[in-house]
Amino acid sequence: MEALIQLSKHPLIRSRWFRWFVGYAFCSCSAVEFMLSRMDRVKNVDPEIERKFRPFTRTDKDKWARWKFYLGSLTILPRVVAGVSVTIFLIGVLKILLIGTTPGKPFGQFRRKVMQFILFYWFRFILVTLARCKLTEIDHRSKEDKKQYPPTVVVNHTSWMDIWYLMTSPFAPSYLARDTIKNIPLIAPIANALQSLYVVRDDSGDRRSALQQVIDRQQVIYEKREFPQLCVFPEATTTNGTEHLVYEKGAFAAGLPVQPVVLKYP
């Protein structure tokens, strides 16, 4: 007991930083417990519902470990601060590089290479350092296939991290984006740097127009290679990756070659 009293008088224990850390740890662990309590409805799903909606059920719920959530909650604040700081700085750099460009018009080769270089290392830093992801890439293409430039990359969509990885992949594609994205301050510079194709899809007429825009972009990429390959998630939604849904026709409407990519998470 006397040893504990002496320890409580130690300058480190009495310091403001230690008290701040204890409070932060308590709040973080409390947030984890609250989150896990809300996850019961995900873990305990009726088997009939899981069978009916099999592509959308959680397949990782048996791998959840409390100690990993605790450790992640204690380190998330410095990781978020680092990520946000780097992101704000690089968005400023992208805005400078985008001066003199017009959305929908191709970049020059130098500007395009610089943009791809920045985005590659930016998101690889986020994935490996902040999100702590270990990436493994398996390329089944032959040497002749690698010389080809299919205008469209079709990918299964299983996570919000898919786009982060694809930005650091050998394809470094552009994306379809809603027209409203252009008005979002932090996202618009990234979408413009990726040379995204902006479309309006509010009604059937807009959807037909959007499909024609996709076909036109595919033709330009195939004939002139002036834009990055266009990434399309043909299932048009996210799944757990255990099976494929019916593909939408947008990626294939032009009748041009496509590059299939499969993303899988452990």
Backbone as JSON, one array per atom type, in Angstrom:
{
  "sequence": "MEALIQLSKHPLIRSRWFRWFVGYAFCSCSAVEFMLSRMDRVKNVDPEIERKFRPFTRTDKDKWARWKFYLGSLTILPRVVAGVSVTIFLIGVLKILLIGTTPGKPFGQFRRKVMQFILFYWFRFILVTLARCKLTEIDHRSKEDKKQYPPTVVVNHTSWMDIWYLMTSPFAPSYLARDTIKNIPLIAPIANALQSLYVVRDDSGDRRSALQQVIDRQQVIYEKREFPQLCVFPEATTTNGTEHLVYEKGAFAAGLPVQPVVLKYP",
  "N": [[0.83, -1.2, 0.0], [1.92, 1.22, 0.78], [3.8, 1.48, -1.2], [2.2, 1.99, -3.4], [1.17, 4.45, -2.7], [3.47, 6.0, -2.75], [4.06, 5.75, -5.45], [1.92, 7.11, -6.56], [2.64, 9.67, -6.04], [4.62, 10.23, -7.74], [6.31, 12.36, -10.07], [5.7, 11.98, -12.82], [3.23, 10.63, -12.77], [1.63, 12.55, -11.63], [1.62, 14.48, -13.49], [0.26, 16.74, -15.97], [0.07, 15.73, -18.57], [-0.03, 12.95, -18.24], [-2.46, 12.65, -16.92], [-4.12, 13.6, -18.91], [-3.74, 11.59, -20.84], [-4.78, 9.33, -19.52], [-7.46, 10.08, -19.3], [-8.07, 10.28, -22.03], [-7.63, 7.61, -22.82], [-9.61, 6.34, -21.33], [-11.96, 7.44, -22.45], [-11.66, 6.55, -25.09], [-11.7, 3.73, -24.84], [-14.23, 3.45, -23.74], [-15.77, 4.3, -25.88], [-15.24, 2.21, -27.65], [-16.45, 0.06, -26.3], [-19.11, 0.9, -26.38], [-19.52, 0.87, -29.14], [-19.18, -1.89, -29.69], [-21.32, -2.91, -28.27], [-23.38, -2.08, -29.85], [-22.99, -3.65, -32.02], [-24.11, -6.11, -31.7], [-26.46, -6.65, -33.08], [-25.48, -7.05, -35.57], [-23.87, -9.27, -35.31], [-25.64, -11.22, -34.4], [-27.58, -12.31, -36.42], [-30.52, -13.35, -38.04], [-30.43, -16.62, -39.37], [-31.86, -17.22, -41.71], [-32.21, -14.74, -42.91], [-29.54, -14.09, -43.38], [-28.94, -16.05, -45.27], [-30.6, -15.29, -47.36], [-29.69, -12.75, -48.02], [-26.98, -13.08, -48.71], [-24.67, -11.96, -50.14], [-24.33, -9.58, -48.77], [-23.83, -9.87, -46.1], [-21.88, -9.71, -43.05], [-18.68, -11.02, -43.12], [-16.53, -11.02, -41.5], [-17.0, -10.93, -38.82], [-16.39, -12.85, -36.91], [-13.75, -12.5, -36.49], [-13.3, -10.31, -34.99], [-11.61, -8.71, -32.4], [-11.4, -7.71, -29.09], [-9.14, -6.53, -27.87], [-7.72, -5.57, -30.04], [-9.38, -3.56, -30.99], [-9.25, -1.85, -28.8], [-6.5, -1.11, -28.85], [-6.39, 0.09, -31.36], [-8.15, 2.25, -30.93], [-6.69, 3.8, -29.16], [-4.62, 4.73, -30.67], [-5.74, 6.06, -32.77], [-6.24, 8.84, -32.81], [-3.67, 10.3, -33.08], [-3.03, 9.23, -35.59], [-5.13, 10.1, -37.23], [-4.78, 12.89, -37.01], [-2.24, 13.16, -38.21], [-2.85, 12.19, -40.79], [-4.83, 14.02, -41.67], [-3.39, 16.42, -41.6], [-1.34, 16.0, -43.52], [-3.0, 15.6, -45.71], [-4.36, 18.09, -46.03], [-2.18, 19.74, -46.67], [-1.3, 18.57, -49.1], [-3.56, 18.83, -50.69], [-3.54, 21.56, -51.08], [-1.24, 21.68, -52.67], [-2.15, 20.25, -54.91], [-4.17, 21.96, -55.8], [-2.66, 24.11, -56.71], [-1.28, 22.88, -58.83], [-3.44, 22.39, -60.46], [-4.12, 24.76, -61.56], [-5.04, 26.53, -64.41], [-6.11, 24.37, -65.73], [-8.88, 22.59, -67.23], [-11.88, 21.08, -66.26], [-12.69, 17.92, -67.6], [-11.07, 18.14, -69.76], [-8.07, 16.8, -71.17], [-4.96, 16.38, -69.31], [-1.59, 17.65, -69.74], [1.28, 15.53, -70.41], [3.39, 15.8, -68.51], [2.18, 17.16, -66.31], [0.24, 15.3, -65.67], [1.8, 13.06, -64.88], [3.04, 14.09, -62.61], [0.82, 14.55, -60.95], [-0.08, 11.88, -60.61], [2.13, 10.8, -59.29], [2.11, 12.22, -56.83], [-0.43, 11.48, -55.79], [-0.14, 8.7, -55.65], [1.91, 8.22, -53.65], [0.83, 9.61, -51.54], [-1.65, 8.29, -50.88], [-0.68, 5.72, -50.53], [0.87, 6.11, -48.28], [-1.2, 6.71, -46.44], [-2.6, 4.26, -46.43], [-0.67, 2.28, -45.66], [0.76, 3.33, -43.44], [-1.08, 4.75, -41.76], [-3.62, 3.42, -41.91], [-2.64, 0.93, -41.57], [-2.36, -1.24, -43.43], [-1.46, -4.2, -45.14], [-0.3, -4.74, -48.26], [-0.79, -6.85, -51.03], [-0.08, -7.66, -54.28], [-1.13, -9.41, -57.11], [-0.36, -10.11, -60.3], [-1.67, -11.29, -63.17], [-1.29, -10.79, -65.81], [0.22, -11.15, -69.03], [3.37, -10.27, -70.65], [2.72, -9.15, -73.08], [0.07, -8.48, -72.65], [0.37, -6.43, -70.78], [1.23, -4.37, -72.32], [-0.99, -3.48, -73.53], [-3.81, -1.2, -73.39], [-6.51, -1.18, -71.99], [-9.52, 0.65, -72.0], [-11.18, 0.67, -69.78], [-11.34, -0.18, -66.35], [-12.62, -2.73, -64.53], [-13.95, -3.43, -61.39], [-14.56, -5.28, -58.41], [-16.58, -4.13, -55.72], [-15.98, -3.74, -52.45], [-15.35, -2.32, -50.17], [-14.92, 0.89, -48.52], [-12.32, 1.47, -48.73], [-11.42, 0.66, -51.15], [-11.1, 2.51, -53.27], [-9.0, 4.03, -52.3], [-6.89, 2.16, -52.4], [-6.83, 1.63, -55.2], [-5.94, 4.02, -56.2], [-3.27, 3.83, -55.71], [-2.49, 1.75, -57.22], [-1.11, -0.07, -60.09], [-2.69, 0.83, -62.16], [-3.87, 3.3, -61.57], [-6.46, 4.71, -61.93], [-9.05, 6.89, -63.34], [-12.31, 8.12, -62.25], [-15.91, 7.62, -62.22], [-17.98, 10.26, -61.24], [-20.38, 12.01, -59.29], [-21.91, 15.04, -60.4], [-22.14, 16.94, -58.41], [-19.93, 16.63, -56.81], [-17.98, 18.37, -57.57], [-18.34, 20.64, -56.09], [-17.53, 20.23, -53.51], [-15.26, 21.15, -51.15], [-12.81, 19.77, -50.1], [-12.76, 17.39, -51.48], [-13.1, 17.88, -54.2], [-10.6, 18.87, -55.43], [-9.08, 16.49, -55.43], [-10.68, 14.77, -56.99], [-10.59, 16.19, -59.4], [-7.84, 16.08, -59.93], [-7.6, 13.4, -60.45], [-8.8, 13.33, -62.84], [-11.56, 12.85, -63.09], [-14.71, 11.69, -64.4], [-17.44, 13.62, -64.63], [-20.83, 13.22, -64.0], [-24.41, 13.55, -64.34], [-27.05, 12.01, -62.71], [-29.86, 11.96, -62.15], [-32.42, 11.4, -63.21], [-34.1, 9.26, -65.66], [-33.47, 10.31, -68.2], [-31.13, 11.7, -67.64], [-29.54, 9.54, -66.91], [-29.25, 8.16, -69.33], [-27.82, 10.07, -70.73], [-25.52, 10.12, -69.12], [-24.53, 7.55, -69.58], [-23.81, 7.79, -72.26], [-21.77, 9.67, -72.01], [-19.89, 8.12, -70.67], [-19.31, 6.19, -72.63], [-18.22, 7.86, -74.61], [-15.93, 8.81, -73.27], [-14.54, 6.39, -72.93], [-13.99, 5.76, -75.6], [-12.23, 7.84, -76.3], [-10.07, 7.31, -74.56], [-9.32, 4.79, -75.5], [-8.58, 5.29, -78.15], [-6.8, 7.49, -78.12], [-5.45, 7.62, -75.67], [-5.43, 9.74, -73.86], [-6.47, 10.19, -71.39], [-6.45, 8.83, -68.01], [-7.12, 5.31, -67.42], [-10.55, 4.37, -67.04], [-12.2, 3.75, -64.09], [-14.67, 1.47, -63.14], [-17.25, 0.31, -61.08], [-18.94, -2.37, -61.63], [-21.06, -3.69, -60.35], [-22.4, -1.78, -59.03], [-22.79, -1.33, -56.34], [-21.78, -2.06, -52.93], [-20.44, -5.17, -51.78], [-19.83, -8.2, -49.82], [-17.86, -9.53, -51.1], [-17.93, -12.27, -51.54], [-19.4, -13.31, -53.6], [-20.56, -12.52, -56.94], [-22.69, -9.88, -58.1], [-25.32, -9.12, -60.49], [-24.02, -7.5, -63.3], [-24.02, -4.04, -64.15], [-24.59, -2.38, -67.31], [-22.97, -0.28, -68.08], [-20.08, -0.26, -68.11], [-19.5, -1.86, -70.24], [-20.83, -1.08, -72.48], [-19.69, 0.25, -74.66], [-18.41, -1.71, -76.04], [-15.7, -2.2, -75.95], [-12.36, -3.36, -74.97], [-11.9, -4.51, -71.57], [-10.3, -4.24, -68.35], [-10.16, -6.58, -65.95], [-10.21, -6.46, -62.39], [-9.66, -7.83, -59.21], [-10.45, -7.33, -55.89], [-9.56, -8.32, -52.66], [-10.09, -8.85, -49.24], [-8.6, -9.97, -46.2]],
  "CA": [[0.0, 0.0, 0.0], [2.83, 2.37, 0.85], [4.43, 1.61, -2.52], [1.23, 2.62, -4.29], [1.09, 5.86, -2.32], [4.68, 6.63, -3.27], [3.94, 5.8, -6.91], [0.96, 8.16, -6.92], [3.28, 10.97, -5.87], [5.67, 10.36, -8.76], [6.03, 13.52, -10.94], [5.06, 11.57, -14.08], [1.83, 10.3, -12.52], [0.93, 13.77, -11.27], [1.73, 15.45, -14.58], [-0.95, 17.01, -16.75], [0.06, 14.85, -19.75], [-0.48, 11.62, -17.84], [-3.9, 12.73, -16.65], [-4.78, 13.72, -20.22], [-3.69, 10.28, -21.49], [-5.73, 8.45, -18.83], [-8.8, 10.49, -19.73], [-8.21, 9.91, -23.44], [-7.75, 6.15, -22.88], [-10.93, 5.98, -20.8], [-12.97, 7.8, -23.46], [-11.48, 5.68, -26.25], [-12.18, 2.38, -24.51], [-15.68, 3.53, -23.57], [-16.33, 4.36, -27.22], [-15.15, 0.85, -28.2], [-17.48, -0.75, -25.68], [-20.4, 1.35, -26.92], [-19.6, 0.37, -30.52], [-19.38, -3.34, -29.65], [-22.68, -3.19, -27.81], [-24.27, -1.84, -30.98], [-22.69, -4.63, -33.04], [-24.82, -7.36, -31.44], [-27.44, -6.89, -34.12], [-24.75, -7.53, -36.74], [-23.39, -10.62, -35.01], [-26.74, -12.16, -34.18], [-28.54, -12.14, -37.51], [-31.31, -14.55, -38.34], [-29.79, -17.4, -40.45], [-32.64, -17.14, -42.94], [-31.9, -13.45, -43.52], [-28.18, -14.2, -43.89], [-28.96, -16.86, -46.48], [-31.28, -14.54, -48.41], [-28.86, -11.6, -48.4], [-25.62, -13.58, -48.5], [-23.59, -11.06, -50.59], [-24.25, -8.36, -47.97], [-23.6, -10.18, -44.7], [-20.52, -9.52, -42.58], [-17.93, -12.28, -43.04], [-15.36, -10.82, -40.64], [-17.42, -10.68, -37.44], [-15.76, -13.81, -36.0], [-12.35, -12.11, -36.32], [-13.22, -9.11, -34.15], [-10.94, -8.93, -31.12], [-11.55, -6.52, -28.25], [-7.85, -5.86, -27.61], [-7.33, -4.83, -31.25], [-10.17, -2.34, -31.01], [-8.67, -0.96, -27.79], [-5.23, -0.59, -29.35], [-6.69, 1.02, -32.46], [-8.76, 3.47, -30.42], [-5.67, 4.61, -28.49], [-3.7, 5.3, -31.66], [-6.44, 6.64, -33.9], [-6.15, 10.29, -32.81], [-2.47, 10.78, -33.77], [-3.07, 8.84, -37.0], [-6.05, 11.01, -37.92], [-4.13, 14.21, -37.08], [-1.19, 13.07, -39.24], [-3.48, 12.05, -42.09], [-5.5, 15.27, -42.03], [-2.35, 17.43, -41.85], [-0.74, 15.71, -44.83], [-4.03, 15.78, -46.73], [-4.58, 19.52, -46.26], [-1.01, 20.26, -47.37], [-1.24, 18.08, -50.48], [-4.67, 19.42, -51.44], [-3.03, 22.85, -51.51], [-0.33, 21.44, -53.8], [-2.96, 19.87, -56.07], [-4.85, 23.16, -56.3], [-1.67, 24.87, -57.49], [-1.03, 22.15, -60.07], [-4.64, 22.41, -61.28], [-4.3, 26.09, -62.16], [-4.93, 26.52, -65.87], [-6.74, 23.18, -66.3], [-10.33, 22.62, -67.4], [-12.49, 19.76, -66.05], [-13.13, 17.26, -68.82], [-10.01, 18.24, -70.76], [-6.89, 16.02, -70.74], [-3.76, 17.07, -68.84], [-0.34, 17.34, -70.43], [1.93, 14.35, -69.85], [4.16, 16.14, -67.31], [1.25, 17.44, -65.21], [-0.41, 14.03, -65.32], [2.76, 12.23, -64.15], [3.24, 14.69, -61.29], [-0.39, 14.26, -60.19], [-0.08, 10.46, -60.26], [3.19, 10.6, -58.3], [1.64, 12.74, -55.54], [-1.55, 10.67, -55.31], [0.34, 7.36, -55.32], [2.6, 8.18, -52.36], [-0.09, 10.14, -50.54], [-2.58, 7.25, -50.43], [0.09, 4.59, -50.02], [1.2, 6.5, -46.9], [-2.4, 6.55, -45.62], [-2.94, 2.84, -46.31], [0.34, 1.47, -44.97], [1.16, 3.91, -42.17], [-2.19, 5.15, -40.92], [-4.62, 2.35, -41.85], [-1.9, -0.3, -41.24], [-2.72, -2.29, -44.38], [-0.41, -4.91, -45.84], [-0.82, -4.89, -49.62], [-0.2, -7.89, -51.88], [-0.62, -7.55, -55.63], [-0.85, -10.56, -57.98], [-0.64, -9.69, -61.67], [-1.71, -12.44, -64.06], [-1.15, -10.38, -67.2], [1.47, -11.46, -69.72], [4.08, -9.06, -71.09], [1.95, -8.55, -74.17], [-1.13, -7.86, -72.06], [0.74, -5.2, -70.08], [1.42, -3.31, -73.32], [-2.31, -3.02, -73.93], [-4.35, -0.12, -72.55], [-7.98, -1.23, -71.98], [-10.02, 1.94, -71.5], [-11.98, 0.55, -68.57], [-10.96, -1.13, -65.31], [-13.82, -3.15, -63.8], [-13.5, -3.88, -60.07], [-15.58, -5.56, -57.39], [-16.59, -3.05, -54.71], [-16.23, -4.39, -51.16], [-15.01, -1.48, -49.02], [-14.62, 2.29, -48.81], [-10.88, 1.57, -48.96], [-11.1, 0.22, -52.51], [-10.62, 3.64, -54.08], [-7.66, 4.38, -51.79], [-5.89, 1.24, -52.97], [-6.73, 1.77, -56.65], [-5.12, 5.2, -56.49], [-1.86, 3.45, -55.59], [-2.29, 0.55, -58.04], [-0.45, 0.22, -61.38], [-3.63, 1.42, -63.12], [-4.12, 4.7, -61.17], [-7.53, 5.11, -62.84], [-10.0, 7.96, -63.03], [-13.56, 7.56, -61.74], [-17.18, 8.31, -62.42], [-18.32, 11.03, -60.04], [-21.56, 12.87, -59.43], [-21.56, 16.42, -60.73], [-22.1, 17.73, -57.18], [-18.61, 16.48, -56.19], [-17.16, 19.53, -57.92], [-18.58, 21.73, -55.14], [-17.07, 19.83, -52.18], [-13.9, 21.74, -51.13], [-11.67, 18.88, -49.89], [-12.8, 16.27, -52.4], [-13.04, 18.34, -55.59], [-9.24, 18.87, -56.0], [-8.65, 15.1, -55.66], [-11.44, 14.28, -58.14], [-10.06, 16.85, -60.59], [-6.5, 15.56, -60.18], [-7.79, 12.07, -61.02], [-9.49, 13.53, -64.12], [-12.83, 12.13, -62.98], [-15.77, 11.99, -65.35], [-18.59, 14.09, -63.86], [-22.1, 12.91, -64.66], [-25.65, 13.82, -63.61], [-27.85, 10.79, -62.83], [-31.05, 12.16, -61.32], [-33.58, 10.74, -63.81], [-33.76, 8.35, -66.76], [-32.8, 11.06, -69.25], [-29.76, 11.96, -67.19], [-28.79, 8.28, -66.94], [-28.87, 7.9, -70.73], [-26.75, 11.02, -71.05], [-24.33, 9.67, -68.41], [-24.01, 6.38, -70.3], [-23.14, 8.27, -73.48], [-20.51, 10.28, -71.57], [-18.96, 7.02, -70.38], [-18.89, 5.63, -73.92], [-17.33, 8.84, -75.27], [-14.63, 8.8, -72.56], [-13.88, 5.12, -73.26], [-13.48, 5.87, -76.97], [-11.05, 8.72, -76.29], [-8.98, 6.58, -73.91], [-8.9, 3.68, -76.37], [-7.97, 5.76, -79.4], [-5.74, 8.5, -77.96], [-4.8, 7.46, -74.37], [-5.23, 11.08, -73.29], [-6.95, 10.15, -70.01], [-6.22, 7.56, -67.32], [-8.19, 4.34, -67.57], [-11.75, 4.71, -66.27], [-12.58, 2.68, -63.16], [-16.12, 1.3, -62.98], [-17.7, -0.8, -60.23], [-20.12, -2.78, -62.43], [-22.17, -4.14, -59.51], [-23.08, -0.54, -58.63], [-22.99, -1.31, -54.89], [-20.74, -2.81, -52.23], [-20.8, -6.5, -51.28], [-18.77, -8.75, -48.98], [-16.83, -10.13, -51.96], [-18.03, -13.73, -51.63], [-19.99, -13.64, -54.89], [-20.82, -11.36, -57.8], [-24.06, -9.53, -58.47], [-25.49, -8.85, -61.92], [-23.3, -6.29, -63.69], [-24.66, -3.01, -64.96], [-24.03, -2.42, -68.66], [-22.19, 0.91, -68.4], [-18.66, -0.51, -68.4], [-19.36, -2.72, -71.42], [-21.7, -0.58, -73.54], [-18.91, 0.67, -75.82], [-17.89, -2.88, -76.74], [-14.24, -2.12, -75.96], [-11.74, -4.23, -73.96], [-11.89, -4.08, -70.17], [-9.29, -4.89, -67.5], [-10.77, -6.98, -64.68], [-9.39, -6.43, -61.17], [-10.38, -8.4, -58.07], [-9.93, -6.92, -54.59], [-9.94, -9.26, -51.62], [-9.6, -8.51, -47.91], [-8.57, -11.18, -45.36]],
  "C": [[0.86, 1.25, 0.0], [3.49, 2.6, -0.5], [3.48, 2.3, -3.5], [1.1, 4.11, -3.99], [2.29, 6.62, -2.87], [4.6, 6.78, -4.78], [2.99, 6.92, -7.33], [1.56, 9.55, -6.79], [4.38, 11.22, -6.89], [5.32, 11.53, -9.7], [5.32, 13.15, -12.25], [3.57, 11.31, -13.88], [1.02, 11.56, -12.26], [0.93, 14.8, -12.41], [0.42, 15.59, -15.35], [-1.06, 16.07, -17.94], [-0.44, 13.45, -19.39], [-1.98, 11.61, -17.59], [-4.67, 12.83, -17.96], [-4.84, 12.37, -20.91], [-4.69, 9.32, -20.84], [-7.16, 8.79, -19.24], [-9.08, 10.09, -21.17], [-8.42, 8.41, -23.58], [-9.13, 5.7, -22.39], [-12.02, 6.27, -21.83], [-12.89, 6.88, -24.67], [-12.05, 4.29, -25.99], [-13.69, 2.36, -24.29], [-16.37, 3.57, -24.93], [-16.32, 2.97, -27.88], [-16.26, -0.02, -27.62], [-18.88, -0.37, -26.19], [-20.59, 0.8, -28.33], [-19.88, -1.13, -30.54], [-20.78, -3.71, -29.18], [-23.7, -3.0, -28.93], [-24.08, -2.87, -32.09], [-23.4, -5.96, -32.82], [-25.82, -7.68, -32.54], [-26.78, -7.33, -35.43], [-24.28, -8.96, -36.54], [-24.51, -11.63, -34.95], [-27.86, -11.93, -35.2], [-29.26, -13.45, -37.76], [-30.68, -15.31, -39.52], [-30.55, -17.32, -41.78], [-32.36, -15.83, -43.68], [-30.48, -13.48, -44.11], [-28.14, -15.01, -45.19], [-29.56, -16.07, -47.65], [-30.42, -13.39, -48.93], [-27.37, -11.93, -48.24], [-24.52, -12.64, -48.99], [-23.37, -9.84, -49.69], [-24.03, -8.62, -46.48], [-22.14, -9.95, -44.33], [-19.83, -10.87, -42.44], [-16.76, -12.19, -42.07], [-15.73, -10.73, -39.16], [-16.81, -11.66, -36.45], [-14.29, -13.45, -35.73], [-12.19, -10.89, -35.42], [-12.6, -9.46, -32.8], [-10.96, -7.62, -30.33], [-10.23, -5.78, -28.09], [-7.38, -5.09, -28.84], [-8.11, -3.52, -31.36], [-9.64, -1.34, -29.98], [-7.39, -0.3, -28.3], [-5.46, 0.42, -30.47], [-7.28, 2.32, -31.97], [-7.74, 4.39, -29.75], [-4.75, 5.31, -29.49], [-4.41, 6.05, -32.77], [-6.29, 8.16, -33.97], [-4.87, 10.78, -33.48], [-2.46, 10.39, -35.25], [-3.98, 9.76, -37.81], [-5.43, 12.39, -38.08], [-3.06, 14.22, -38.16], [-1.8, 13.01, -40.63], [-4.12, 13.34, -42.57], [-4.47, 16.35, -42.37], [-1.72, 17.24, -43.22], [-1.74, 15.97, -45.95], [-4.25, 17.25, -47.05], [-3.41, 20.13, -47.03], [-1.03, 19.85, -48.84], [-2.41, 18.57, -51.32], [-4.27, 20.82, -51.92], [-2.1, 22.72, -52.7], [-1.11, 21.1, -55.06], [-3.67, 21.08, -56.67], [-3.9, 24.02, -57.14], [-1.43, 24.2, -58.84], [-2.23, 22.18, -61.01], [-4.92, 23.77, -61.91], [-4.1, 26.01, -63.67], [-5.54, 25.29, -66.53], [-8.25, 23.37, -66.38], [-10.9, 21.24, -67.17], [-13.01, 19.17, -67.35], [-12.12, 17.33, -69.95], [-8.77, 17.49, -70.27], [-5.74, 16.9, -70.27], [-2.61, 16.8, -69.81], [0.35, 16.18, -69.73], [2.68, 14.66, -68.55], [3.24, 16.36, -66.12], [0.59, 16.15, -64.73], [0.51, 13.14, -64.5], [2.98, 12.76, -62.74], [2.03, 14.4, -60.4], [-0.39, 12.8, -59.72], [0.96, 10.16, -59.2], [2.72, 11.04, -56.91], [0.55, 11.83, -54.96], [-1.1, 9.28, -54.9], [0.95, 7.35, -53.93], [1.73, 8.71, -51.22], [-0.97, 9.01, -50.0], [-1.86, 5.98, -50.01], [0.52, 4.86, -48.58], [0.0, 6.3, -45.99], [-2.7, 5.08, -45.39], [-1.96, 2.09, -45.42], [0.63, 2.01, -43.57], [-0.02, 4.18, -41.24], [-3.25, 4.05, -40.78], [-3.99, 0.99, -41.57], [-2.32, -1.48, -42.11], [-1.46, -2.9, -44.98], [-0.94, -5.27, -47.22], [-0.05, -5.98, -50.36], [-0.88, -7.82, -53.24], [-0.18, -8.76, -56.45], [-1.3, -10.18, -59.38], [-0.54, -10.89, -62.6], [-1.53, -12.06, -65.53], [0.21, -10.81, -67.76], [2.15, -10.16, -70.13], [3.33, -8.35, -72.21], [0.71, -7.85, -73.65], [-0.81, -6.52, -71.41], [0.97, -4.04, -71.05], [0.09, -2.73, -73.78], [-2.8, -1.94, -72.96], [-5.88, -0.15, -72.62], [-8.53, 0.05, -71.38], [-10.74, 1.87, -70.17], [-11.42, -0.51, -67.63], [-12.21, -1.47, -64.52], [-13.37, -3.85, -62.51], [-14.7, -4.24, -59.21], [-15.45, -4.54, -56.26], [-16.95, -3.67, -53.36], [-15.97, -3.48, -49.96], [-14.81, -0.04, -49.48], [-13.13, 2.49, -49.06], [-10.48, 1.17, -50.37], [-10.47, 1.34, -53.33], [-9.23, 4.07, -53.61], [-6.6, 3.47, -52.39], [-5.72, 1.48, -54.47], [-5.92, 3.0, -57.05], [-3.63, 4.88, -56.43], [-1.54, 2.21, -56.43], [-1.57, 0.92, -59.33], [-1.37, 0.92, -62.37], [-3.86, 2.91, -62.84], [-5.26, 5.29, -61.99], [-8.24, 6.39, -62.43], [-11.33, 7.3, -62.67], [-14.77, 8.31, -62.28], [-17.52, 9.04, -61.13], [-19.56, 11.86, -60.31], [-21.11, 14.31, -59.64], [-21.42, 17.29, -59.49], [-20.74, 17.64, -56.47], [-17.75, 17.71, -56.43], [-17.3, 20.67, -56.93], [-18.14, 21.39, -53.72], [-15.6, 20.22, -52.04], [-12.75, 20.74, -51.03], [-11.61, 17.74, -50.9], [-12.61, 16.7, -53.84], [-11.62, 18.36, -56.16], [-8.73, 17.45, -56.3], [-9.35, 14.54, -56.89], [-10.92, 14.91, -59.44], [-8.67, 16.34, -60.95], [-6.56, 14.16, -60.8], [-8.43, 12.12, -62.39], [-10.8, 12.72, -64.16], [-13.81, 12.58, -64.05], [-17.01, 12.35, -64.56], [-19.87, 13.84, -64.65], [-23.26, 13.29, -63.73], [-26.55, 12.61, -63.82], [-29.12, 10.87, -61.99], [-32.3, 11.48, -61.89], [-33.13, 9.9, -64.99], [-33.06, 9.07, -67.9], [-31.35, 11.35, -68.9], [-28.92, 10.68, -67.25], [-28.38, 7.91, -68.36], [-27.74, 8.82, -71.15], [-25.44, 10.6, -70.38], [-23.69, 8.48, -69.1], [-23.27, 6.81, -71.56], [-21.82, 8.94, -73.13], [-19.46, 9.22, -71.29], [-18.42, 6.43, -71.68], [-17.92, 6.56, -74.63], [-15.96, 8.85, -74.61], [-13.86, 7.52, -72.9], [-13.27, 5.17, -74.66], [-12.22, 6.72, -77.03], [-9.86, 8.01, -75.67], [-8.43, 5.51, -74.83], [-8.13, 4.17, -77.59], [-6.76, 6.66, -79.18], [-4.94, 8.37, -76.66], [-4.52, 8.8, -73.69], [-5.67, 11.16, -71.83], [-6.49, 8.86, -69.35], [-7.37, 6.6, -67.61], [-9.34, 4.69, -66.62], [-12.14, 3.52, -65.4], [-14.1, 2.66, -62.99], [-16.36, 0.11, -62.05], [-19.0, -1.32, -60.83], [-21.3, -3.28, -61.61], [-22.98, -2.97, -58.96], [-23.43, -0.5, -57.15], [-21.84, -2.08, -54.24], [-21.3, -4.16, -51.76], [-19.67, -6.98, -50.36], [-17.71, -9.5, -49.78], [-16.92, -11.63, -52.11], [-18.65, -14.19, -52.94], [-20.31, -12.37, -55.65], [-22.31, -11.15, -58.0], [-24.13, -9.34, -59.99], [-24.83, -7.52, -62.26], [-24.21, -5.32, -64.43], [-23.93, -2.92, -66.3], [-23.05, -1.29, -68.97], [-20.75, 0.64, -68.82], [-18.46, -1.21, -69.73], [-20.12, -2.19, -72.63], [-20.93, -0.2, -74.8], [-18.37, -0.5, -76.62], [-16.39, -2.89, -76.86], [-13.65, -3.03, -74.88], [-11.82, -3.64, -72.55], [-10.79, -4.84, -69.44], [-9.94, -5.28, -66.2], [-9.77, -6.94, -63.53], [-10.25, -6.97, -60.03], [-9.69, -7.94, -56.77], [-10.46, -7.87, -53.53], [-9.29, -8.86, -50.31], [-9.62, -9.77, -47.05], [-9.7, -11.19, -44.32]]
}
